[in-house]
């Protein structure tokens, strides 16, 4: 088999679990990626050969690599690999060691949203390795084990926005998505189509992990699926199906409620978050959840005096908070820090999993449709400091959580809201109206001027910069075909189609 085909195949194969204690980092830097790979254990290589059918000794084992952007746009190269030590990274011909972020470990069972009988310890039988990359534009190429890493752009003009990408396996709601059928769980197709569009940046608005509980016996749609909060479920839900898009561009990875400490928080902190992994903020112990469930916002500059502001709202609640409850003070503090960041630039785009300014819908017991406003916990805490909910320099908000695509523009000075939560997880199917009824609004004081939606359709959203304040926003189906086109100009937006059908 040609090496190019082998490399593509290896990217789709989950890392083989071989129990071992990670060795200390290798001394000395090797100058060739293939010589570095040859130093990895024969057991890993043999397992990779069995999986690929044509791997040979001396080739690297299967591994996952990507680039995530953090505070100030700092880029971090990540590698997830089952090996005795972290590999080297090669930047413009210079070979440098990667740092061990998290060792292989099976974490003790902690309280989760499920009963203990439906939970299990989270096993991560692989190393999480990382290395800081030079500033955007200051280097030409970086690679690990012969595989090129996507290079950040100082001013990205083409952005993909996805969210809610995992396959739902949840006993509490008796909801079992057919993860084995591409038509019912199409994240791999969406990731490939989004990669083919040619993004310079990918934004994930949260909720990567959904395989919480075991598939029921006899359910062919999800039979054999991994479950729980360990690597096997994370790989099946995100890394394997998202491989093409992970290689296409650097990512911004916002945190959703499925990544709070009672759910997939351990994996989020080990694998995705761009900041250093801090003991106590890793969700390993329930006693530390007051720290692990919250984190500060950060800003990513994208050129033309514009920032992306990334918020962690993993533990908000649609029911709202009472003063003194966990979350109330934390989200008031989050708003203050958000406001300070927003003042650093004349225009900002917020990234937050839970929409403050979007609409959802469900059905009452009698079958009638009930329209649901934005997240009450954030509206309450942010609104206690600013009745307008968001700082003035915020132009638009990008969110997920509601499993559909949506756009809302306001005549009241609020930023436009876009929801891109339609990229793999079982879709919301309760229809939204073409026009919101008089008096219906997603937030107090917000006067809706324009509203557009796509319910019960999988896909991804793109943003293409046209000017300092102008973005062309397009809605793509899972094959990449454009289904709606919108224009964002300042805080206001307008779409060609009110309802995608």
C-alpha positions in Angstrom: 0.0 0.0 0.0 1.4 3.5 -0.8 2.6 5.5 2.2 0.2 8.3 1.5 -2.8 5.9 1.7 -1.4 4.3 4.8 -1.1 7.6 6.5 -4.7 8.5 5.7 -5.9 5.2 6.9 -3.9 5.3 10.1 -5.6 8.7 11.0 -9.0 7.0 11.0 -7.9 4.0 13.2 -8.3 4.5 17.0 -5.1 4.3 18.9 -4.5 0.8 20.1 -4.7 0.2 23.8 -1.5 -1.4 25.1 -1.0 -1.2 28.9 2.3 0.2 30.0 3.7 2.9 32.1 5.1 5.8 30.0 8.8 6.1 30.1 10.7 9.3 30.8 11.2 11.5 27.8 14.0 10.2 25.5 17.3 12.0 25.9 18.6 13.9 22.8 16.7 15.0 19.7 16.7 12.9 16.6 16.8 14.8 13.3 14.5 12.5 11.2 10.9 11.7 12.0 11.2 8.1 10.8 14.2 7.5 13.1 12.1 8.9 16.0 9.2 6.6 15.0 11.6 3.6 15.0 12.5 4.3 18.6 8.8 3.6 19.6 8.0 0.2 21.0 7.7 -2.8 18.7 4.4 -3.8 20.4 2.7 -0.5 19.2 4.1 -0.9 15.7 2.9 -4.5 15.5 -0.5 -3.6 16.6 -0.6 -0.7 14.1 0.4 -3.2 11.4 -2.4 -5.5 12.2 -4.9 -2.7 12.0 -3.7 -1.2 8.7 -2.9 -4.5 7.1 0.3 -3.1 5.5 2.3 -1.2 8.1 5.9 -2.2 8.5 8.3 -1.9 11.3 9.9 1.6 11.4 6.7 3.5 10.6 5.0 5.5 13.4 2.0 4.1 15.3 -1.4 5.6 14.8 -1.7 9.0 16.6 -3.9 12.1 16.6 -2.4 15.5 16.0 -4.0 19.0 15.9 -3.4 22.6 16.7 -5.5 24.6 19.2 -5.5 28.4 19.7 -5.6 29.9 23.2 -5.2 33.2 25.0 -3.8 35.9 22.7 -3.9 33.5 19.7 -1.1 31.4 21.1 -1.0 28.2 19.1 -0.4 24.8 20.8 0.4 21.6 18.9 -1.2 18.6 20.5 -0.4 14.9 19.9 -2.3 12.0 21.4 -0.3 8.8 21.2 0.1 5.4 22.8 3.9 5.3 23.1 6.5 5.2 25.8 7.4 8.9 25.4 6.3 12.0 23.6 7.6 12.4 20.0 9.6 15.4 18.8 8.2 18.3 16.8 10.0 19.6 13.8 9.6 23.4 13.1 11.4 24.7 10.0 13.9 21.9 10.2 14.6 22.3 14.0 13.8 19.3 16.1 12.4 20.1 19.5 11.0 17.9 22.3 7.3 17.9 23.0 6.1 18.2 26.7 4.0 15.6 28.4 0.7 17.2 29.3 -1.0 14.2 30.8 0.3 10.6 31.2 -1.6 7.5 30.4 -4.0 6.7 33.3 -7.2 5.0 34.3 -8.9 7.6 36.5 -10.9 6.4 39.6 -14.7 6.4 39.2 -16.1 9.8 40.2 -19.8 11.0 40.5 -21.3 11.6 37.1 -24.8 12.5 35.8 -25.5 8.7 35.6 -26.0 6.2 38.4 -22.9 4.3 39.5 -24.2 1.2 37.8 -24.2 3.1 34.5 -20.8 4.7 34.9 -17.2 3.4 34.9 -13.7 4.7 35.4 -12.3 6.8 32.6 -9.3 5.2 30.9 -6.9 7.2 28.9 -4.2 4.7 27.7 -2.2 7.2 25.8 0.0 10.2 26.3 -1.2 13.8 25.7 1.8 15.7 24.4 2.1 19.4 23.5 4.4 22.1 22.3 4.0 25.8 21.9 4.2 26.9 18.3 5.9 30.2 17.1 3.7 33.2 16.4 1.5 33.0 13.3 3.5 34.0 10.2 6.9 33.5 11.8 7.5 30.0 10.6 6.9 28.0 7.4 6.2 24.4 8.5 5.8 22.2 11.6 5.4 18.5 11.7 5.3 15.5 14.1 6.4 12.0 13.0 6.4 13.1 9.4 2.8 14.5 9.5 2.4 18.3 8.8 0.5 20.4 11.4 -1.9 23.0 10.2 -0.4 26.5 10.3 -2.2 29.4 12.1 -3.1 32.5 10.1 -2.6 35.9 11.7 -5.8 37.2 10.2 -8.0 34.2 9.1 -10.6 35.1 6.5 -12.3 31.7 6.1 -13.8 30.2 9.3 -15.8 27.0 9.8 -18.2 26.9 12.8 -19.5 23.6 14.1 -21.0 22.3 17.3 -22.7 19.5 19.1 -20.9 16.8 17.2 -21.0 13.6 19.4 -23.4 10.7 19.1 -26.0 10.6 21.9 -26.1 7.5 24.0 -28.0 8.5 27.2 -30.0 6.3 29.4 -31.6 9.0 31.5 -33.5 10.3 28.4 -33.8 6.9 26.8 -32.1 8.5 23.8 -29.8 6.2 21.7 -28.6 7.6 18.4 -27.7 5.2 15.6 -23.9 5.8 15.8 -23.2 3.0 13.4 -25.3 4.5 10.5 -23.7 7.5 8.7 -27.1 8.8 7.8 -28.1 9.1 11.4 -24.7 10.2 12.7 -23.0 12.1 9.9 -20.2 14.0 11.7 -17.5 12.3 9.7 -19.1 13.4 6.4 -19.6 16.9 7.8 -16.0 17.2 8.9 -14.8 16.1 5.5 -17.0 18.5 3.7 -16.0 21.4 6.0 -12.3 20.5 5.4 -12.8 20.5 1.6 -14.2 24.1 1.9 -10.7 25.2 2.8 -10.9 26.9 6.3 -8.1 28.9 7.9 -9.7 28.4 11.3 -12.3 26.0 12.8 -14.5 27.0 15.8 -16.2 24.3 17.8 -18.9 25.9 20.0 -18.9 22.9 22.4 -20.4 19.5 23.2 -18.0 17.0 21.7 -18.8 14.0 23.8 -22.2 12.3 24.0 -21.6 8.5 24.4 -22.3 8.5 28.1 -24.0 5.1 28.6 -23.9 1.6 27.1 -26.0 0.9 24.0 -29.0 -1.3 25.0 -28.7 -5.0 24.1 -30.3 -5.7 20.7 -30.0 -2.1 19.4 -28.2 -2.6 16.1 -27.9 1.2 15.5 -25.3 1.6 18.3 -24.3 -2.0 19.0 -20.6 -2.2 19.9 -20.2 1.5 20.6 -17.7 2.5 23.3 -19.2 4.5 26.1 -18.3 6.4 29.3 -15.8 9.2 29.5 -12.5 7.6 28.6 -10.4 7.7 25.4 -12.4 5.1 23.5 -15.6 7.1 23.6 -13.8 10.4 23.0 -12.1 8.9 19.9 -15.3 7.5 18.5 -17.2 10.7 19.2 -14.7 13.3 18.1 -11.2 12.5 17.0 -11.8 9.6 14.5 -14.8 11.2 12.7 -13.3 14.7 12.9 -9.8 13.7 11.6 -10.0 15.4 8.2 -11.1 18.7 9.8 -8.5 18.5 12.6 -5.8 18.3 9.9 -7.3 21.2 7.8 -6.8 24.2 10.1 -6.1 25.2 13.7 -9.1 25.1 16.1 -10.7 27.1 18.8 -12.4 24.7 21.2 -15.1 26.1 23.4 -16.5 24.1 26.3 -20.1 22.8 26.4 -22.2 21.4 29.2 -21.3 17.9 28.0 -17.8 18.7 29.1 -18.5 19.8 32.7 -16.9 17.8 35.5 -19.9 15.5 35.9 -19.7 14.5 32.3 -16.7 14.7 29.9 -14.7 17.3 31.8 -11.8 14.9 32.4 -11.3 14.4 28.7 -11.8 18.1 27.9 -9.1 19.3 30.2 -6.6 16.5 29.2 -7.2 16.6 25.5 -8.7 19.9 24.2 -8.3 23.0 26.4 -5.4 25.2 25.2 -4.3 26.3 28.6 -1.8 24.4 30.9 -3.4 21.4 32.7 -3.6 22.4 36.4 -4.1 19.9 39.3 -7.5 20.4 40.7 -8.8 21.9 37.5 -8.9 18.5 35.8 -12.3 17.2 37.1 -10.7 14.1 38.5 -12.0 14.7 42.1 -15.6 15.8 42.8 -14.2 17.9 45.7 -12.4 20.1 43.2 -15.5 20.7 40.9 -15.9 24.3 42.1 -12.6 24.9 40.3 -12.8 22.5 37.4 -16.3 23.5 36.3 -15.3 27.2 35.6 -12.5 29.0 33.8 -11.7 32.5 32.7 -12.5 33.8 29.2 -9.7 34.5 26.7 -9.3 36.5 23.5 -8.0 35.4 20.1 -7.1 38.3 17.8 -8.0 37.7 14.1 -6.9 40.9 12.4 -8.6 44.2 11.5 -8.9 45.1 15.2 -11.2 42.1 15.9 -11.1 39.5 18.6 -12.8 36.2 19.2 -13.8 36.0 22.9 -14.1 32.4 24.1 -16.3 31.7 27.2 -16.7 28.6 29.3 -20.3 28.2 30.3 -20.2 24.4 31.0 -22.1 24.7 34.2 -24.8 27.2 33.6 -28.5 26.2 33.9 -31.5 27.1 31.8 -33.5 27.2 35.1 -31.5 30.2 36.3 -29.6 30.8 39.5 -30.5 32.0 42.9 -27.9 34.3 44.6 -25.5 32.2 46.5 -26.0 29.1 44.4 -22.9 27.6 42.7 -22.5 29.4 39.4 -24.1 32.7 40.3 -20.9 34.5 41.5 -18.7 32.6 39.0 -20.7 33.8 36.0 -20.9 37.4 37.3 -17.1 37.2 37.5 -17.0 35.8 34.0 -19.0 38.8 32.7 -16.6 41.3 34.3 -13.6 39.6 32.7 -15.5 39.4 29.4 -16.2 43.1 29.6 -12.5 43.9 30.2 -11.4 41.7 27.2 -14.0 43.3 24.9 -12.6 46.8 25.6 -9.3 45.7 24.1 -10.7 45.9 20.6 -13.4 47.9 18.8 -15.1 44.8 17.5 -15.5 41.3 19.0 -17.2 38.1 18.2 -18.2 36.0 21.2 -18.0 32.2 21.3 -20.2 30.6 24.0 -21.9 27.2 24.0 -25.2 28.4 25.5 -27.0 31.1 23.4 -28.1 34.1 25.4 -30.0 35.5 22.4 -31.4 32.5 20.6 -34.6 30.6 20.5 -35.5 26.9 20.9 -38.7 24.9 21.0 -40.2 21.9 22.6 -43.7 20.4 23.0 -46.0 20.5 25.9 -47.8 17.4 27.2 -50.8 18.2 24.9 -48.5 18.5 21.9 -48.6 22.3 21.6 -45.3 23.9 20.6 -43.6 26.0 23.3 -41.0 28.5 22.3 -38.0 28.7 24.6 -35.8 31.9 25.2 -32.0 32.1 25.7 -30.1 30.6 28.6 -31.7 31.9 31.9 -28.6 31.4 34.0 -26.4 33.6 31.8 -29.2 36.1 31.2 -29.7 36.4 35.0 -26.0 36.7 36.0 -24.8 38.8 33.0 -28.0 40.9 33.2 -27.4 41.7 36.9 -24.4 43.7 35.7 -25.5 44.9 32.3 -29.2 45.0 31.3 -28.0 44.7 27.6 -26.4 41.3 28.6 -23.2 41.7 26.5 -20.5 44.4 26.3 -21.0 47.1 23.6 -18.1 46.2 21.4 -19.5 42.6 20.8 -20.7 42.4 17.2 -22.1 38.8 17.1 -22.3 35.6 19.3 -21.6 32.1 18.1 -23.2 29.3 20.0 -24.5 25.7 20.0 -26.5 23.7 22.6 -29.7 23.9 20.6 -29.4 21.2 17.9 -30.3 23.3 14.9 -29.0 26.2 12.9 -30.3 29.7 13.6 -29.7 33.4 13.1 -31.3 36.3 15.0 -30.7 40.0 14.4 -32.0 42.8 16.6 -33.3 46.4 16.3 -32.4 47.0 20.0 -28.6 47.2 19.7 -27.9 43.6 20.8 -25.3 41.6 18.8 -26.5 39.1 16.2 -26.8 35.6 17.4 -25.8 32.5 15.3 -26.4 29.0 16.5 -24.4 26.2 14.9 -25.4 23.1 16.9 -26.3 20.9 13.9 -23.1 19.0 13.2 -23.7 15.4 14.3 -25.8 15.0 17.5 -29.4 13.9 17.1 -31.3 16.9 15.8 -34.0 19.0 17.4 -37.1 18.4 15.4 -39.8 20.7 16.9 -40.4 23.3 14.2 -39.7 27.0 14.8 -42.0 29.6 13.2 -40.9 31.5 10.1 -41.5 34.7 12.0 -41.5 35.0 15.8 -44.9 36.0 17.2 -45.3 39.5 18.5 -43.9 39.8 22.0 -41.8 36.7 21.8 -38.1 37.4 22.3 -35.1 35.4 23.4 -34.1 37.9 26.1 -35.6 40.8 28.0 -35.4 44.0 26.1 -34.2 42.4 22.9 -36.3 43.4 19.9 -36.0 40.9 17.1 -35.6 42.4 13.6 -34.8 39.3 11.5 -35.0 35.6 12.2 -33.9 32.6 10.2 -33.6 28.9 11.0 -33.0 25.3 9.8 -34.6 22.6 11.9 -33.8 18.9 11.5 -30.9 19.2 9.1 -27.3 18.3 9.6 -24.4 20.6 8.4 -21.9 23.3 9.2 -21.7 27.1 9.0 -18.9 29.2 7.4 -17.9 32.8 7.8 -15.9 34.6 5.1 -14.5 38.0 5.9 -15.4 40.8 3.5 -14.4 43.9 5.6 -13.7 45.1 9.1 -17.3 44.8 10.1 -18.7 42.6 7.3 -18.9 38.8 7.1 -20.5 36.5 4.5 -22.2 33.7 6.5 -23.3 30.6 4.8 -25.1 27.4 5.9 -24.0 24.2 4.4 -25.6 20.7 4.5 -23.6 17.6 5.3 -22.4 17.4 1.7 -21.1 21.0 1.7 -24.0 22.4 -0.4 -25.0 26.0 0.5 -28.5 26.1 1.9 -28.7 29.7 3.1 -26.6 32.8 2.8 -26.5 35.7 5.3 -24.7 39.0 5.6 -23.4 40.2 8.9 -22.7 44.0 8.9 -21.8 45.4 12.3 -24.2 44.0 14.8 -27.0 43.4 12.3 -27.5 40.4 10.0 -29.9 39.3 7.3 -30.4 36.0 5.6 -31.7 35.1 2.2 -34.0 32.4 3.4 -36.2 32.6 6.6 -36.5 28.8 6.8 -34.3 26.3 5.2 -36.4 23.3 4.0 
